[in-house]
Amino acid sequence: MKAQGTVKGILFEGSDGAEYLLGFAATQPTPTPMLSRRQADGTFSAVEDPWEASKVATKQLGISDPPLIGPGMGRSFFLWIAFKEALKTFPPVPTWPTWSP
């Protein structure tokens, strides 16, 4: 069975109690990670500056020891790390026993 939907991002509650959405901007040639914060009216507003978004994501997800960065890692490096850390919080995918004769 092929999935019919599309995952658009990861919704998480930050350490400040606000809701944040890690998603992707439709940039070319590849999508760029982005962070949005839920506003009082229920809409999400993007944190436009990638450095600020990375700083907010690192703080709100509680990433205490971000890796060292170097040349060529890009402006969205910490947002990629935020995705990696957010995915770690999901429970493992269940496995089913298989029958063998």
Secondary structure as GFF3:
##gff-version 3
##sequence-region A 1 101
A	DSSP	beta_strand	9	13	.	.	.	ID=ss1
A	DSSP	beta_strand	19	25	.	.	.	ID=ss2
A	DSSP	beta_strand	32	38	.	.	.	ID=ss3
A	DSSP	beta_strand	44	46	.	.	.	ID=ss4
A	DSSP	alpha_helix	50	61	.	.	.	ID=ss5
A	DSSP	alpha_helix	77	88	.	.	.	ID=ss6
###
